[in-house]
Amino acid sequence: MGFHDLAKQQKTVSRILTNALRRDQLAHAYLFEGPKGTGKRQAASLLAQAYFCQTKNDDTIEPCQECVNCRRILSGNHPDLVWVKPDGKSIKKEQVSNLLKEFSYRGVESIRKFFVIEEADKMTAQAANSLLKFIEEPSPQTIAVLITEQAHKLLDTIVSRCQTLTFIPLPEAQIAEQLVQQNISEPLAKLSAAVTNDIDEAVDYCHDEWFAKARQLVIQLMEGTMGQSHSPLLMIYDQFFPHFDEVHKLDIGLDFILYWLRDILAIHLENEKDIVFIDQIDILKNQALKSSMQQITGKMSAVLAAKKRLSANVNLQSVMEQLVLRLQGGSHHAV
Amino acid sequence: MQDVMNSNNHDTALAMKFSITKDKLVENVNHVMKAVSSKTTIPILTGIKITASHDGITLTGSNSDISIKSFIPLEENDEEYATIEKTGSVVLQARVFSDIVKKLPSEFVNIEVDSRLITRITSGSSEFNLNGLDAEEYPRLPLIEEGNVLHVRTDLLKHVIRQTGFAVSTSETRPVLTGVNWNIQNGNLNCVATDSHRLASRTISIDADENAEYKNIVIPGKSLNELSKILDDSSGEWVEIVITESQILFKTKHLQFYSRLLDGNYPDTNRLIPTESKTDIILSTKALLQAIDRASLLAKEERNNVVKFRTLEDSIEISSQSAELGRVFENVELQSLEGEELKISFSAKYMIDALSRIESQEIRISFTGAMRPFLIRPVEDEGILMLILPVRTY
């Protein structure tokens, strides 16, 4: 990847970085902020390459991708590039102390050093505070890049010391359109475009059988919770849990449910072009007739609450049981 | 199947080939293994880099903080160690490689690498095929410019490390204090370490270019400790020192020890050292050390390990007490006492640390009052200076 690739999706970011490189005026700390799949990590890696590359093109500022430094940055073997990402749910104390040590040492090969902290919001306040000093008065040849999807979770004191670059997602419609051009069915394209901002990831999803099956199951579940034909609770034990057996899988499932509800809301608002489950429009319309906007937003907050419980390590089954009951409860009141 | 794979092996070009005596290989692998850590975040550093060149074989191990290069010449003192058939280099998984070479059956080892970096290690009737890594991925250690080389005798360097390294800070709050600050000027090397409660300084004259001047070279205390372990005690040998912008290199005959330097400005320690004194005493190093050691038996039961110190007419009284255990008094004879009477308290540990690193028979201690830091120096000044901050108790 080069800056011209980055510019396709992140025009502003690419321009700011190339200008800074050209004038040799890189900030000492950057905050790359934006939703998942917008190329933040690739941009950090690219910036590191441009910083260390030995045979960089002086006009285009593109790193050569071929010299020892460029290659070692991609393979993770460059000794003066320190790349930290959360080990599990948080950035561990040991990782922070290693980071502090690296900040206080000079480089291995030269005095240039480059730091990348992925998911910087997952640092404890104490860890973040201990980094402040280094971000505030770094040695002149040190550059730090903090990456986060949730900039508001970072300490203000950190944010104020970084130059913030915002990575914008491609509009959903645009991703879906590109997918359809690749011979992917529209319903699947729309759903994967809703789940991710990364076009490559979206393509992967579309070719993933798990993803298609998950979509079917969620449609079945949503039919069940709003109608009286078959019991959704039985259905989640039979089919749902075996399929959504891990936290991240269930998290995607909950997103699907959220899109379903959003679709019903879109029908209420007569905004049909935004509908994700485009092939289920009859069922959606039917459900829209049966429920008020208030009920739908109530259900959406139930789903958001379930997502929160999921990230707090609550048992998967109990999260879903409670959610299904609340989704059903809403419609029963309506009757 | 086996045959097909073998014939494939022959098709690929040879990237490196040499044979070496097992003992020499094991000895040198052991040297570089001291720098290899399993807890590294850089994958390639789990390996040892092996380079065969026309004059010998070089092994390199590193944990990025320190790196050790070990050189095996083709022959030395009429003994043949290695023969090179094809020069080249490869990186092999360190732990596995070192275990393998130790257990090889024969006196000789052949190592052969093909262009896909498959490494064949044969010895006697045993054959290992290891997957090698690309040596290009390995960190490049700074190149040595022959111009700016300093020379220090090995035993002297070890002394200097022993006399300063103990005083570095172990707290990460001020990282630069975890190192020893080296300054080189006018053919003198001055080393200072402090944890802000005590300070140790040693100056020696070194064999360097008159104009060689280096300031603020802060070497991590941990690295110096490792270096000291590696340096051979047989005195008389010289260590060559090369300083680059990011690393310092210590070079002995066949070993090269690299350490990264600490970043940041070392505080100016000269202004901490008092220039005048109000009370000066001269006494036997050993007598004082032993007395403090005894007093510390009770003092260390208390949390802070503090001993009290009081001047009498021609001796000093050292005392300490533990609320639970009891108390101890001891008088130590003085050679001389000049200036005011004094009562002072200090950490027994700091005093023992400092005294045990002074080899001279007699020391001079200069106080400037009970609240000010005091200086310990050998009577025949050898460029050693220890400074300790007192504790408020009297």
Chai-1 contact restraints between the chains, C-beta under 6 A:
chainA,res_idxA,chainB,res_idxB,connection_type,confidence,min_distance_angstrom,max_distance_angstrom,comment,restraint_id
A,V68,B,E136,contact,1.0,0.0,6.0,A-B,restraint_1
A,R72,B,E137,contact,1.0,0.0,6.0,A-B,restraint_2
A,G76,B,P43,contact,1.0,0.0,6.0,A-B,restraint_3
A,N77,B,I42,contact,1.0,0.0,6.0,A-B,restraint_4
A,N77,B,I44,contact,1.0,0.0,6.0,A-B,restraint_5
A,N77,B,E137,contact,1.0,0.0,6.0,A-B,restraint_6
A,P79,B,I42,contact,1.0,0.0,6.0,A-B,restraint_7
A,P79,B,S64,contact,1.0,0.0,6.0,A-B,restraint_8
A,P79,B,P139,contact,1.0,0.0,6.0,A-B,restraint_9
A,L100,B,E172,contact,1.0,0.0,6.0,A-B,restraint_10
A,S104,B,P175,contact,1.0,0.0,6.0,A-B,restraint_11
A,S104,B,L262,contact,1.0,0.0,6.0,A-B,restraint_12
A,S104,B,D263,contact,1.0,0.0,6.0,A-B,restraint_13
A,Y105,B,R260,contact,1.0,0.0,6.0,A-B,restraint_14
A,Y105,B,L262,contact,1.0,0.0,6.0,A-B,restraint_15
A,R106,B,S246,contact,1.0,0.0,6.0,A-B,restraint_16
A,R106,B,R260,contact,1.0,0.0,6.0,A-B,restraint_17
A,R106,B,L261,contact,1.0,0.0,6.0,A-B,restraint_18
A,R106,B,D263,contact,1.0,0.0,6.0,A-B,restraint_19
A,G107,B,S246,contact,1.0,0.0,6.0,A-B,restraint_20
A,V108,B,S64,contact,1.0,0.0,6.0,A-B,restraint_21
A,V108,B,P139,contact,1.0,0.0,6.0,A-B,restraint_22
A,E109,B,R140,contact,1.0,0.0,6.0,A-B,restraint_23
A,S110,B,S246,contact,1.0,0.0,6.0,A-B,restraint_24
A,I111,B,E245,contact,1.0,0.0,6.0,A-B,restraint_25
A,I111,B,S246,contact,1.0,0.0,6.0,A-B,restraint_26
A,S139,B,D263,contact,1.0,0.0,6.0,A-B,restraint_27
